[in-house]
Amino acid sequence: MKIQKVGIVVVGSGASGSILAAKLARGGKDVVILEAGPQRGHDDLISSTLWARRLKWGGEPVVETGDHKISHVFNAGFGVGGSAMHHYGVWPRLHPVDFNMQSNYGEGLDWPIGYADLRPYYDEVQKEVGISGDAKSEVWRPAGDDYPMPGVPQFTQGRILAKGFNAKGMNTAPLPLAVNSIPYNGRRACIWDGWCDAGCPIGALANPVATYLPQALSGGARLMSNATVIKVLTSTDGMRCVGVRAVVDGEEMEFEADHVVLAAFAVQNPRLLLASATEKHPHGLGNGSFALGKYIMTHPAGLVYGLFEEETQCYLGAFGGQLVNQDAYDNKSTHASADAFGSYQWMIAQAVKPNDLLGIATTRPDLFGAPLDDFMKRAAKHFASMTAVVEDLPMAQNRVTLSDEKDPHGVPLAQVHHDSHPKTRALWQAVLEEGKSVFEAAGAKEVWTGPQGAMHIMGGTVMGDNPNTSVTDSYGQLHDVKNLYVAGPGLFPTSGGVNPTFTIHALASRTAQHLLERVAA
């Protein structure tokens, strides 16, 4: 078996792995990035929602159970850049109220850090990556530096739906997007043709191939694709991680390392830790507290659609949307339903195509034949939509475990159970009713809603101060194995009601600084 020595192994090349590798390599560290999927660059991307399916999960299957499954194939990614290659670039910040849920409300969990701890990293990352927005219009936005780029443009669909919010006394602002509204840091401005989920071949969308991976490589990091990590290796006394075992282009290799950072997707990190059990760690690495795999969360999507007399130009803009509303965000316990609890935001006026993933046709699965043909003739020019990101309360029984079924390398598959918390489901239902009323106030002639979709996956390796109730500390360092780290949304103790990618970057940047200060060159 080939053995390669390296300073730091980063497992995964997505949002968290790319920024960690970039900052560590540019800080003089010896870094290897191991990516299970194929190599990919901008020239490999094609503006097509059908082609965009190739960016979704293509690895070993995940067994899903529960009344609200997490949709791993839809949310995860496979290949260089990970799931951040098909994200829509919606980058709001968590709010201060998200970090002390248990203390303030008796719901969910507390984070071991607060908003003030992350604010410098939010500000740093948004300058490095570039975010388009209007901080003054976001009256609910937490404290932070102004966005480095102007807000995204508003097309007809956005103007129509904004009228509905205004009629109800609700605020809208340009949706904060990690998409270039003007040229930025050598990257082109968006042309607003609505293909964000295809990865953006012109580089206007801030995905890892456009931002941090080039920085990592220029800093000396090595990126190995088709490199599937199958086990994390530990010392005989179980106190330290000594590297990883991987299958690289079909050949088994070991990478001896001083530090290992697991930056695979939220489900795959606990799977790998559980599958790396030893005599000293019989229940899996980092599982002395039996918290490993617990508190898996996914945002229930509140999908609202409508048809208007006016032509909406619904094909223009970004996949994430044009506008945002967070008026109700900080009022977690005050909603239309007394049983509802949590935060949410509206992403308003998404660019949409006629069919395929998230297309117009798929919003009406009840239609076929002549009725579908009639609907599409009307909807192609008169359709509008918006999506609520609804907070998912963490529950210990929502968790990743190992299946009895194994992959070709002998590693048990991940099995994920996820049920909706009753208060989460009540919030989702109340949000849909609000969304329908906004469309009606905007003058929609027809309004309908979609099922409870699953957006994003968080939890499973939650951070905390108490080693008896969490897997890592606030930097992602395992309580049980001090030179083994986890990065990504798996660290989140709560989901908040906003997209997680900005926070993933901020946390990873904070961890990179921590490692740079503590790891010898």
C-alpha positions as CSV (number, residue, x, y, z in Angstrom):
1,M,0.0,0.0,0.0
2,K,1.3,3.5,-0.9
3,I,1.9,5.8,2.0
4,Q,2.1,9.6,1.6
5,K,3.0,11.9,4.4
6,V,1.3,15.3,4.6
7,G,0.8,18.1,7.2
8,I,-3.0,18.5,7.0
9,V,-5.5,16.3,5.1
10,V,-8.8,18.1,4.2
11,V,-11.5,15.6,3.2
12,G,-13.8,17.2,0.7
13,S,-13.5,20.2,-1.6
14,G,-16.8,21.9,-1.1
15,A,-17.7,25.1,0.7
16,S,-15.9,24.4,4.0
17,G,-13.0,22.3,2.6
18,S,-12.1,24.8,-0.1
19,I,-11.8,27.9,2.2
20,L,-9.9,25.9,4.9
21,A,-7.5,24.5,2.3
22,A,-7.0,28.0,0.8
23,K,-6.3,29.7,4.1
24,L,-4.1,26.9,5.5
25,A,-2.1,26.6,2.3
26,R,-1.6,30.3,1.9
27,G,-0.5,30.3,5.6
28,G,2.3,28.0,4.7
29,K,0.8,24.6,5.7
30,D,1.3,21.4,3.7
31,V,-2.2,20.6,2.6
32,V,-3.8,17.7,0.5
33,I,-7.5,17.9,-0.4
34,L,-9.1,14.5,-1.0
35,E,-12.3,14.6,-3.1
36,A,-14.4,11.5,-3.6
37,G,-15.9,12.7,-6.9
38,P,-14.6,13.7,-10.3
39,Q,-12.4,16.6,-11.3
40,R,-14.4,19.6,-12.4
41,G,-13.7,23.2,-13.6
42,H,-15.6,26.0,-15.2
43,D,-15.2,24.6,-18.7
44,D,-17.1,21.5,-17.6
45,L,-20.2,23.4,-16.7
46,I,-23.2,23.7,-19.0
47,S,-26.2,26.1,-18.5
48,S,-28.9,23.5,-18.4
49,T,-31.1,22.3,-15.5
50,L,-31.0,18.9,-17.0
51,W,-27.2,18.9,-17.1
52,A,-27.2,20.3,-13.5
53,R,-28.3,17.0,-12.2
54,R,-24.7,15.8,-12.7
55,L,-23.7,18.2,-9.8
56,K,-26.0,16.5,-7.4
57,W,-25.0,13.5,-5.2
58,G,-23.4,10.7,-7.3
59,G,-21.8,8.7,-4.5
60,E,-23.0,5.7,-2.6
61,P,-26.8,5.8,-1.7
62,V,-28.0,7.1,1.6
63,V,-30.9,5.2,3.3
64,E,-33.6,7.7,4.3
65,T,-36.5,7.2,6.7
66,G,-38.9,9.4,8.6
67,D,-42.0,11.6,7.8
68,H,-39.8,14.4,6.3
69,K,-36.9,12.8,4.5
70,I,-33.8,15.0,4.0
71,S,-33.5,14.6,0.2
72,H,-29.8,13.8,0.3
73,V,-29.4,13.4,-3.5
74,F,-30.9,16.8,-4.1
75,N,-29.0,18.7,-1.4
76,A,-25.6,17.0,-1.5
77,G,-23.0,17.3,-4.3
78,F,-20.4,15.0,-5.8
79,G,-17.2,16.1,-7.4
80,V,-14.8,19.0,-7.0
81,G,-16.6,21.9,-5.4
82,G,-19.2,19.6,-3.7
83,S,-22.7,20.8,-3.2
84,A,-21.6,24.5,-3.4
85,M,-21.3,23.9,-7.1
86,H,-25.1,23.8,-7.4
87,H,-26.1,26.2,-4.7
88,Y,-28.0,29.3,-5.6
89,G,-25.7,31.8,-3.8
90,V,-28.2,33.0,-1.2
91,W,-26.0,34.3,1.6
92,P,-27.8,35.8,4.6
93,R,-26.4,35.8,8.1
94,L,-27.8,34.0,11.1
95,H,-29.3,36.3,13.6
96,P,-28.1,36.7,17.3
97,V,-31.3,35.0,18.4
98,D,-30.3,31.8,16.6
99,F,-27.3,31.2,18.9
100,N,-29.2,30.9,22.3
101,M,-32.4,29.0,21.5
102,Q,-32.4,26.8,24.6
103,S,-31.4,29.6,27.0
104,N,-33.9,32.1,25.6
105,Y,-36.8,30.0,24.5
106,G,-36.4,26.5,26.0
107,E,-36.3,25.1,22.5
108,G,-33.5,23.4,20.5
109,L,-29.9,23.8,21.5
110,D,-27.4,26.6,22.3
111,W,-24.3,27.3,20.3
112,P,-21.0,27.6,22.2
113,I,-20.5,30.9,20.4
114,G,-22.6,33.9,19.7
115,Y,-23.2,36.2,16.7
116,A,-20.4,38.5,17.8
117,D,-17.9,35.7,17.5
118,L,-18.8,35.1,13.9
119,R,-19.3,38.7,12.8
120,P,-15.6,39.3,11.9
121,Y,-15.6,36.2,9.7
122,Y,-18.8,37.1,8.0
123,D,-17.3,40.5,7.1
124,E,-14.0,38.9,6.0
125,V,-15.6,36.3,3.8
126,Q,-18.0,38.7,2.1
127,K,-15.1,40.9,1.1
128,E,-13.1,38.0,-0.2
129,V,-16.0,36.3,-2.1
130,G,-18.1,39.3,-3.0
131,I,-21.8,39.6,-2.0
132,S,-24.4,41.7,-3.8
133,G,-26.9,43.4,-1.5
134,D,-28.2,46.5,0.2
135,A,-27.6,46.4,3.9
136,K,-29.6,49.6,4.6
137,S,-32.7,48.1,3.0
138,E,-32.4,44.9,5.1
139,V,-33.9,46.5,8.2
140,W,-33.6,43.2,10.0
141,R,-30.0,42.5,9.1
142,P,-27.6,41.9,12.0
143,A,-24.7,44.3,12.5
144,G,-21.9,44.0,9.9
145,D,-20.0,45.7,7.1
146,D,-21.8,46.9,4.1
147,Y,-21.9,44.6,1.1
148,P,-19.0,45.0,-1.4
149,M,-21.3,45.0,-4.4
150,P,-24.7,46.7,-5.2
151,G,-27.9,44.8,-4.9
152,V,-29.1,42.4,-7.6
153,P,-31.4,43.9,-10.2
154,Q,-35.2,43.7,-9.9
155,F,-37.1,42.4,-12.9
156,T,-40.9,42.4,-13.5
157,Q,-41.6,39.3,-11.3
158,G,-39.8,40.9,-8.4
159,R,-41.7,44.2,-8.8
160,I,-45.1,42.5,-8.9
161,L,-44.5,40.4,-5.8
162,A,-43.0,43.4,-3.9
163,K,-46.4,45.1,-4.4
164,G,-48.0,42.3,-2.4
165,F,-45.6,42.6,0.5
166,N,-46.0,46.4,0.5
167,A,-49.8,46.1,0.5
168,K,-49.5,44.0,3.7
169,G,-47.1,46.4,5.3
170,M,-44.2,44.1,4.9
171,N,-40.6,45.0,3.9
172,T,-38.5,43.7,1.0
173,A,-34.9,44.2,0.1
174,P,-32.5,42.9,-2.5
175,L,-31.7,39.3,-1.7
176,P,-28.1,39.0,-0.5
177,L,-26.5,36.9,-3.2
178,A,-22.9,35.6,-3.6
179,V,-23.4,36.5,-7.3
180,N,-21.6,39.4,-8.9
181,S,-23.8,42.3,-9.7
182,I,-20.7,44.0,-11.1
183,P,-17.3,42.6,-12.0
184,Y,-15.5,41.7,-8.8
185,N,-12.0,40.3,-7.9
186,G,-11.4,39.4,-11.6
187,R,-14.7,37.6,-12.0
188,R,-17.4,38.6,-14.4
189,A,-20.8,40.1,-13.6
190,C,-23.9,37.9,-13.8
191,I,-26.0,38.1,-17.0
192,W,-29.1,37.1,-15.1
193,D,-30.2,34.2,-17.3
194,G,-31.2,32.0,-14.4
195,W,-28.9,28.9,-14.6
196,C,-27.3,29.1,-11.1
197,D,-27.9,25.5,-10.3
198,A,-25.7,24.5,-13.2
199,G,-22.7,25.9,-11.5
200,C,-22.3,29.2,-13.5
201,P,-19.7,28.6,-16.3
202,I,-18.8,32.3,-16.4
203,G,-17.7,32.4,-12.8
204,A,-20.2,35.1,-11.6
205,L,-21.5,32.7,-8.9
206,A,-19.2,32.2,-5.9
207,N,-18.7,28.5,-5.9
208,P,-15.4,26.8,-4.8
209,V,-14.1,26.5,-8.4
210,A,-14.4,30.3,-8.8
211,T,-13.2,31.4,-5.3
212,Y,-11.2,29.4,-2.8
213,L,-10.0,26.4,-4.7
214,P,-7.8,28.5,-7.0
215,Q,-6.4,30.2,-4.0
216,A,-5.7,26.8,-2.3
217,L,-3.9,25.5,-5.4
218,S,-1.9,28.7,-5.9
219,G,-0.8,28.4,-2.2
220,G,0.6,25.0,-2.8
221,A,-2.3,22.7,-1.8
222,R,-2.7,19.5,-3.8
223,L,-6.1,18.4,-4.9
224,M,-6.8,14.7,-5.6
225,S,-10.1,13.8,-7.2
226,N,-11.6,10.3,-7.3
227,A,-10.1,9.9,-3.8
228,T,-12.7,8.3,-1.5
229,V,-11.7,8.3,2.2
230,I,-12.8,5.0,3.8
231,K,-11.4,5.3,7.3
232,V,-9.9,7.8,9.7
233,L,-6.8,6.3,11.4
234,T,-5.9,6.8,15.0
235,S,-2.9,6.0,17.3
236,T,-2.9,2.8,19.3
237,D,-3.8,4.7,22.5
238,G,-6.7,6.3,20.6
239,M,-5.6,9.8,21.6
240,R,-4.6,11.1,18.2
241,C,-5.6,10.9,14.6
242,V,-2.6,9.7,12.5
243,G,-4.2,10.1,9.0
244,V,-6.7,8.5,6.7
245,R,-7.1,5.5,4.4
246,A,-8.5,6.3,0.9
247,V,-9.1,4.7,-2.4
248,V,-7.6,6.9,-5.1
249,D,-8.4,6.0,-8.7
250,G,-9.1,2.4,-7.5
251,E,-5.9,2.0,-5.5
252,E,-5.9,1.9,-1.7
253,M,-3.5,4.5,-0.1
254,E,-2.8,5.9,3.3
255,F,-2.1,9.5,4.1
256,E,-0.1,10.1,7.3
257,A,-1.0,13.5,8.6
258,D,-0.5,15.7,11.6
259,H,-4.1,17.0,11.4
260,V,-7.2,15.8,9.6
261,V,-10.2,18.0,8.8
262,L,-13.4,16.2,7.7
263,A,-15.1,18.6,5.4
264,A,-17.4,16.2,3.5
265,F,-21.1,16.7,3.5
266,A,-23.1,16.7,6.8
267,V,-24.2,13.1,6.4
268,Q,-20.9,11.7,5.2
269,N,-18.8,13.1,8.1
270,P,-20.7,11.2,10.9
271,R,-20.8,8.1,8.6
272,L,-17.0,8.1,8.4
273,L,-16.5,8.8,12.1
274,L,-18.9,6.0,13.0
275,A,-17.3,3.6,10.5
276,S,-13.8,4.4,11.9
277,A,-14.6,2.8,15.3
278,T,-11.7,1.2,17.1
279,E,-11.1,-0.7,20.4
280,K,-10.4,2.6,22.1
281,H,-13.4,4.2,20.4
282,P,-15.9,1.3,20.1
283,H,-18.9,3.5,19.2
284,G,-17.1,5.7,16.6
285,L,-14.6,8.5,16.7
286,G,-15.9,11.5,18.6
287,N,-18.8,9.5,20.0
288,G,-17.9,9.3,23.7
289,S,-20.9,11.5,24.4
290,F,-23.2,9.3,22.1
291,A,-24.1,12.6,20.3
292,L,-22.5,11.6,17.0
293,G,-25.0,11.5,14.2
294,K,-27.8,13.2,16.3
295,Y,-29.7,16.4,15.6
296,I,-29.9,16.2,11.8
297,M,-31.9,19.1,10.4
298,T,-33.2,20.2,7.1
299,H,-35.1,23.4,6.3
300,P,-38.7,22.7,5.2
301,A,-39.3,24.7,2.0
302,G,-42.5,26.8,1.9
303,L,-43.3,26.8,-1.9
304,V,-45.8,29.4,-3.1
305,Y,-46.7,29.8,-6.8
306,G,-49.1,32.0,-8.8
307,L,-50.2,33.3,-12.2
308,F,-50.7,37.0,-13.0
309,E,-52.3,39.0,-15.8
310,E,-49.0,40.8,-16.4
311,E,-46.1,39.1,-18.0
312,T,-43.7,38.4,-15.2
313,Q,-40.4,37.7,-17.1
314,C,-40.0,34.8,-14.7
315,Y,-37.0,33.4,-16.7
316,L,-34.8,36.4,-15.7
317,G,-32.7,36.8,-12.6
318,A,-31.0,34.3,-10.3
319,F,-32.2,30.9,-9.2
320,G,-32.2,32.1,-5.5
321,G,-34.5,35.1,-6.2
322,Q,-34.5,38.9,-6.4
323,L,-35.8,40.0,-3.0
324,V,-35.9,38.9,0.6
325,N,-38.2,39.4,3.5
326,Q,-37.3,38.6,7.1
327,D,-39.8,40.8,9.0
328,A,-40.9,37.9,11.3
329,Y,-37.4,36.4,11.8
330,D,-36.6,37.5,15.4
331,N,-40.1,36.8,16.6
332,K,-39.6,33.0,16.9
333,S,-42.5,32.5,19.3
334,T,-45.1,34.8,17.7
335,H,-46.8,33.3,14.6
336,A,-50.3,32.8,13.1
337,S,-50.4,29.4,14.8
338,A,-50.0,29.1,18.6
339,D,-48.3,25.7,18.0
340,A,-45.7,27.2,15.7
341,F,-42.1,28.1,16.7
342,G,-39.1,29.2,14.8
343,S,-37.7,31.7,12.3
344,Y,-38.2,32.0,8.5
345,Q,-37.4,34.2,5.5
346,W,-38.9,34.6,2.1
347,M,-36.7,34.4,-1.0
348,I,-38.8,36.2,-3.6
349,A,-39.1,35.9,-7.4
350,Q,-36.8,33.0,-8.4
351,A,-35.7,32.6,-12.0
352,V,-37.5,29.5,-13.3
353,K,-37.4,27.5,-16.5
354,P,-40.3,25.6,-18.1
355,N,-39.5,22.1,-16.8
356,D,-37.0,19.7,-15.1
357,L,-35.8,20.3,-11.6
358,L,-37.8,23.1,-9.9
359,G,-39.3,24.0,-13.3
360,I,-42.8,25.5,-13.9
361,A,-44.3,22.2,-15.0
362,T,-43.2,20.3,-11.9
363,T,-45.2,22.7,-9.7
364,R,-48.4,21.1,-11.0
365,P,-47.8,17.3,-10.9
366,D,-51.6,16.9,-10.9
367,L,-51.9,18.0,-14.5
368,F,-51.1,16.0,-17.7
369,G,-52.2,16.0,-21.3
370,A,-54.3,18.9,-22.5
371,P,-54.7,20.6,-19.1
372,L,-51.0,20.6,-18.7
373,D,-50.5,22.0,-22.2
374,D,-53.0,24.8,-21.4
375,F,-51.4,25.6,-18.1
376,M,-47.9,25.8,-19.6
377,K,-49.1,28.2,-22.4
378,R,-50.3,30.6,-19.7
379,A,-47.6,30.0,-17.1
380,A,-44.6,30.4,-19.5
381,K,-45.0,34.2,-19.4
382,H,-47.2,34.8,-16.3
383,F,-45.7,32.6,-13.6
384,A,-44.3,33.8,-10.3
385,S,-42.9,32.0,-7.3
386,M,-41.2,32.5,-3.9
387,T,-39.8,30.1,-1.3
388,A,-39.7,30.3,2.5
389,V,-36.7,28.9,4.4
390,V,-38.3,27.6,7.5
391,E,-36.4,26.7,10.7
392,D,-36.2,23.0,11.7
393,L,-36.1,22.4,15.4
394,P,-33.3,19.8,16.3
395,M,-34.4,16.5,17.8
396,A,-32.0,13.8,19.0
397,Q,-33.9,11.0,17.3
398,N,-33.2,12.7,13.9
399,R,-29.8,11.1,13.3
400,V,-27.3,9.4,11.1
401,T,-26.6,5.7,11.9
402,L,-24.8,3.0,9.9
403,S,-26.8,0.7,7.7
404,D,-26.3,-3.1,7.5
405,E,-25.6,-2.5,3.8
406,K,-22.1,-1.7,2.7
407,D,-20.5,0.1,-0.2
408,P,-18.0,-1.6,-2.6
409,H,-15.1,-0.6,-0.2
410,G,-16.8,-2.4,2.8
411,V,-17.9,0.8,4.5
412,P,-21.5,0.7,5.9
413,L,-23.9,3.1,4.1
414,A,-25.3,6.0,6.0
415,Q,-28.9,5.7,7.2
416,V,-30.7,8.9,8.1
417,H,-33.9,9.3,10.0
418,H,-35.7,12.6,10.0
419,D,-39.1,13.6,11.3
420,S,-40.6,17.1,11.4
421,H,-40.9,18.5,14.9
422,P,-44.7,19.4,15.4
423,K,-43.8,23.1,16.0
424,T,-41.8,23.1,12.8
425,R,-44.6,21.7,10.8
426,A,-47.0,24.2,12.3
427,L,-44.7,27.0,11.4
428,W,-44.4,25.8,7.8
429,Q,-48.1,25.7,7.5
430,A,-48.5,29.2,8.9
431,V,-45.9,30.5,6.6
432,L,-47.7,29.0,3.5
433,E,-50.8,30.8,4.5
434,E,-48.9,34.1,4.8
435,G,-47.3,33.5,1.4
436,K,-50.7,32.9,-0.3
437,S,-52.0,36.1,1.2
438,V,-49.0,38.0,-0.2
439,F,-49.7,36.7,-3.7
440,E,-53.4,37.6,-3.4
441,A,-52.4,41.1,-2.3
442,A,-50.1,41.3,-5.4
443,G,-53.1,40.5,-7.6
444,A,-52.5,36.9,-8.5
445,K,-55.3,35.2,-10.5
446,E,-54.3,31.7,-9.3
447,V,-52.4,30.7,-6.2
448,W,-51.2,27.3,-5.2
449,T,-48.5,25.8,-2.9
450,G,-46.1,22.9,-3.1
451,P,-45.3,20.0,-0.7
452,Q,-42.9,20.3,2.3
453,G,-39.6,20.1,0.5
454,A,-36.2,19.6,2.2
455,M,-33.6,22.3,1.7
456,H,-30.1,22.0,3.1
457,I,-28.8,19.4,5.6
458,M,-27.3,20.4,9.0
459,G,-26.3,18.8,12.3
460,G,-25.0,15.3,13.0
461,T,-21.7,16.5,14.4
462,V,-22.9,19.4,16.6
463,M,-20.6,21.7,18.4
464,G,-20.8,22.6,22.1
465,D,-18.9,23.4,25.3
466,N,-20.0,20.2,27.0
467,P,-18.2,17.1,25.8
468,N,-21.1,15.0,27.3
469,T,-23.7,16.5,24.9
470,S,-21.7,17.5,21.8
471,V,-19.2,16.1,19.3
472,T,-16.8,19.0,18.8
473,D,-15.8,22.3,20.3
474,S,-16.6,25.7,18.6
475,Y,-13.7,25.2,16.2
476,G,-14.9,21.8,15.0
477,Q,-12.2,20.0,17.0
478,L,-13.4,16.6,18.3
479,H,-13.6,16.4,22.1
480,D,-12.3,12.9,22.0
481,V,-9.5,13.2,19.4
482,K,-7.7,16.5,19.6
483,N,-6.1,16.8,16.2
484,L,-9.2,15.7,14.3
485,Y,-11.6,18.4,13.1
486,V,-15.0,18.6,11.4
487,A,-16.1,21.4,9.2
488,G,-19.4,22.3,7.5
489,P,-23.1,22.5,8.4
490,G,-22.9,19.4,10.5
491,L,-21.5,21.6,13.3
492,F,-24.8,23.6,13.5
493,P,-26.6,23.0,16.8
494,T,-29.7,24.8,15.3
495,S,-30.7,25.5,11.7
496,G,-31.9,29.1,11.9
497,G,-34.3,30.2,9.1
498,V,-31.7,31.2,6.5
499,N,-29.5,29.4,4.0
500,P,-26.4,28.0,5.7
501,T,-23.6,28.5,3.1
502,F,-22.4,31.9,4.4
503,T,-22.3,30.6,7.9
504,I,-20.4,27.5,6.8
505,H,-17.7,29.8,5.3
506,A,-17.5,32.0,8.4
507,L,-17.1,29.0,10.7
508,A,-14.5,27.5,8.4
509,S,-12.6,30.7,8.2
510,R,-12.6,30.9,12.0
511,T,-11.3,27.3,12.3
512,A,-8.6,28.0,9.7
513,Q,-7.3,30.9,11.8
514,H,-7.4,28.7,14.9
515,L,-5.3,26.1,13.1
516,L,-2.8,28.6,11.7
517,E,-2.2,29.9,15.2
518,R,-1.7,26.4,16.7
519,V,-0.2,24.2,14.1
520,A,3.6,24.4,13.5
521,A,4.7,25.1,10.0
